[in-house]
Amino acid sequence: MFDGIESAGGRRRRVVLKISGDGFTRPGERGIVMDAVLHLAEQIARAAKSTEIAVVLGGGNILRGAQFTAASRGIREATAHYMGMLATVINGLALQDALEDLGCETRLMTAIRMEGVAEPYIRRRAWRHLEKGRVVLLGAGTGRPFVTTDTAAAQWALELEADVMLKATRVDGVFSDDPERNPHAVLYGELTYEEYLSQNLGVLDREAVTKCMQYGMPIRVFNFKREGNLERAIAGEKVGTLIHGTGKLAAGAPAS
């Protein structure tokens, strides 16, 4: 079953996919594990044959800015955020090589200029890459501190006029509580933006959801660790939780 969202003007379906740093390593580990990166790349490369894909990169497997914000560490919070942005670019380089080894054409673009390793993000250029079938990898968040990569993904989904923003996580979707702490937490098949925000659910930050709500950008949250889920979500199949502008609260009915 599909989201029921068709691309305007008959063009191919276009998605913005947010992948956290967890996708680049093994559970409980840090750094980059190339087996994990290759697994991601294989799924993205297959899906890219029929869908335009822009991937927003997280960097928590290498460094999370929040780790270095304590005053005793001697690093200002803004500096820590910039360090986290650079970590996303490192992940982007790893994923780029893995995709291109599979014959998938890519472009790594960053919000912070670093022409030696990536193109600067320019909306029209990114749009053209997508139209040519290239997978666009988006690093360095928005290029500004105090903004999460979730919010960056929402921003890019709107700028690039994606059909949906996809949030890849290590849980099956949006739950009533943290499923890793509460085994009785209930998985929602669908939520409206207002329902998500009013319950203070924590898979996505509020700013990202509010931005999508303002412009009607649907969000699908799914577990990319389950085999085939990433390709299914990119293809528009009903997997995980759909956050959108209409519908009723649907608890206890997994969308898979």
N, C-alpha and C positions, 0 to 999 in steps of 0.2 A: 504494500500500500504506500502511496506517495503523499507528500505534503500538500499537494493540490496547488502548488505554486509554479506557474509557468513563466519562462523567461520572456521578456518583452521583445517584440519584433522578430520572433522566431529564432533568435540566437541560441547557442548552446547554453545549458544550465551553467550558472556561475556560483561558486561557493567561496566563502572565506572560512578557512579551517584554523582554529586556534589549537596548537599542540603545546602542552606544558613541557617543562624540562623532564618530567617523568617518562616521556616517550623516548628519551635518548639514553636511558640507563636501565638497570634491573631494579626491581623493588628493593628498597632499603639501601641502595648503593648510590654513589655520586659519580660525577664525571661522565664521559661518553663511552658507551658500550656499542661497538659497531654492529653487533648482531641485532641489537634493538633498533638501531638506525636503519639497517638494511630491511628489517621487517616493516618498518614504517614506509620506507621508500618503495618497496614492492607493491604495497597496497595503493599508495598514492599514484604510482606510475600506471597501474592498471586502470584506476578510476579516471586518470587524466586523458584517456583515449576518447572519452565521451563527455567530459565535464571540464569546464574552465576552473582551475583551482589556484587560489592564493593562500599560502600558509603563513600564519602569524606565529612566530617562534617564541616560546618561553625559554628561560635560562636557569631555572631553579636547580637543575642537576649540577650546575657549576657554581652558581652563586645567587643567593637571594639578597636583594638590597636590605631587607629588614634584619638580616643577620648582623649587619655592621652599623646599626643606628645607635647603639648604646654609647653614651658620652665617654665611658671608660675606654672604649676601643679607639677613640681619637679620630673617628671618621664621621664627617657630617652626613646627615641623612641624604641630602641632594647628591653628594659624591657617591654614596652607596648605591643610589638608584642608577647613576651613570655606569657604575661598575656592573650592575645587573644587566643593563642594556647591552654592554659589550659581550656578556656571556651569551645572549641570544644570537649574536652574530657568529660566535664560535659554533653554536649548534647549527646555524644556517649553512655554514661552510661544510660541515660534516654531512648534512642532509643533501646538499647540492651535489657533492661528489657521488654519494650513494645513488641518487636519482640518475645522474648522467651516466654512471656505469651501467645502468639498466636501459640506456638509450633514450631517456626522457630529457627533453630540452628544458633548461631552467634559466631563471634570472634571480640572483640575490639582490635585493634592494634594501637600503637602510635609511632610516630617518635622520641619522647622524652621518655626515659625509665622510666617507673613507674609500675613495675611488680606487685605492690599491687592491681592495678585496671585493668591492660591491658597487653597484650603481646607486646613485642617490635616488630616493623615492620621488618620482614625479608622476602625478596621477595619470596623465595622458599616456605616458610611456608604459606604465604598468598595465593600463587598459589594452594597449596595443599588443603587449606581450601575451596577455590572456587570449586575445582574439587569434593570435598565431599559434595557440595551443601550447604555449610554454607554461610551466608551473612557476609561479612567482613566489619567492620566499621573502618574507618581510621581517626584517630584524630591527633591533634597537627601539622597539616600542614606538611611542610617538616622538621620541627624541627629546622629551622633556621629563624631568623628575616628577615624582608624586602622581604619576599616572600609571595604572596597571596595564599589563599586556592584554587583559580582557577588554579594557576600555579601548585600547589601540585596535583590537580586532573589530570592535563595534564601529569605530571610526572608519576603518578601511572597508568594512562591509558596506557602509553607507556611501563612501566616496566612489567605490568601484561598482556600485549598484548591483551587489550580489543578490541572489534569490534567497539566500539564507546564510546566517552565521552559524557555524558548527563549533561546538566546544567539546573537545576530546578530553575525557577525564579517566580516572582509574575506578570510578564507580558507575553503576548502571544508568544513572540519570540524576534527576533532582528528587531528593527524599524529604520527608517531613522532619527528619533529624539526621545527624551524621551516622550513616550506616556502619561505619567502621567502629563506632562506639556504642551504638544502640541497635541491637539485632532486630528490634521490633519497628524500626523506622519504615515508613511506607513510601514506596516508589510512585511518583505521579507520572501518568502517561501524558497529560497535557496540563498546562497552567496558562492563565492570562498573565500579562506583565504585572497587573495590579495584585493578583494573588501571590505571585512570587515576592513582590516587594513588601506587601503587608505582613507576610509571614517571616520576613527577615531570613530567607533561605540563603545558604552561603556558598553555593557552587560557583556563582559569578558575582562580581562586585556590583553594587547598586548602581554605580555610575554607568556601567556598560548596559545594564538592563534598562535604565531610564532613557539612555540615548536611543536604544533600539525601539523602545515604546514610543518615543516622540515621533519617530519616522516610520513606524510599522514594520521594522525589520524582524522577521521571525528568527528564533534561536532554537537550535536543537542541541541538547546535552546528551552525550552517550559515552559508553565505556569502550575506549579504543583497544583495551587489552583483550576483549573477547574477539576471537577469530572472525573476521569478515565484517565486523561492525563498522569499521572505518569506511570500507567500500560501500556498504549499505547506506550509511548516513550521507556520504557524498552523492550517491545516486538518487537520494530523495526518499528512501524507504523509511518506514515507520519504525524507528529504533530509539530507545532512550526516552527522553522527555522533550516535548515541543512546547516552547514558551512563545505565545503569540497574542494577538489582540482580541480574539473572540473565543467562545467556548466556556465550558463549565469545569470546575475542579474535578479531576478524574483520578482519585486516589486508589491505590491497590490494583491498578490495571496496567501492568508493564506494556509499553508500546513496542513489542517485539514478537 
